[in-house]
Amino acid sequence: MKNNSDTLVTVLTASLIHEIHIAKALLANEGINSFIFDENITTTIGTAFVDGYKLKVNARDFDNAKQLLLDLNTDE
């Protein structure tokens, strides 16, 4: 499969939506666009188990975004 820079890839999966929103804000502050997937799935399927919310970025931003999120976790 070709790695196209317009391809969205998952940079973070979390079971709590606020973690995704915090990461999205952090990436936005660094100029990286990100997109939340599965945010509304709980309203679609009620209380069924959700595998996690996903934050995706363009493939060309993946390495930078992943490093920013790793740096955030090591600063705690």
N, C-alpha and C positions, 0 to 999 in steps of 0.2 A: 504494500500500500504506500502510495506516494505521500510524503509529509508536505502538504500545501500550507503556506503561511496563513491562509484564510480558514483553515480547519480549526475547529474548536476542540480543545483537549481539557480534560478535568485536571485542575490543579489542587483541588481540595474537596473532600467529602466529609460531611459532618452530620451528626444526628440532631444537632440543635441549630435552628435557623439563625439565631443571633450570632453564632460563630461565623456563619457564611457572610452575614451582613458586615461584620467587623472586618473580615478579610477583604471583602469587596471595597470597603471604604479605604483601607490601607493601600490596596492596589491602585485605586483611583487617585489617591494622593501622589502616587508615583507615575501617573500618566498611563496606567495599564487598564484597558477596558476589560471588564469581566461580565459574565452572564450567569444568573442563577437558574438552575434547572431543578425541577421537582418541587418548587416552592409551594405550589397549590395542590399537591397530590393528596394531602390529608383531607381537604375539603371534597375531593373527588371520591376517595375511598373510605371516608370516615375515620375510624380508629384503627384500621388495619396497620400492620407493621410497615414502616417506611425504611428502606435500605439506607437512606441518608440523602441529604440535600447536596447538590453538586455545584461547585463554582468552576466555570470554564473560562479559559482565555484563548486567544489566538495562539496557534502553535509557535509562532515567532516570538511570543512573549513568555512562553512557558518557563524557560530556564530562569529568567529574571524574576518572574512572579513566584516561582517555587523557592528561590533563594530568599526573597523578601519575607515570605511566610515562615521559612525555617529560622531566619534571624529573629523574627518576632517571638517564636517559641523558645529560643535560647536566651532571650533577654529577661524572661520571667524569673 
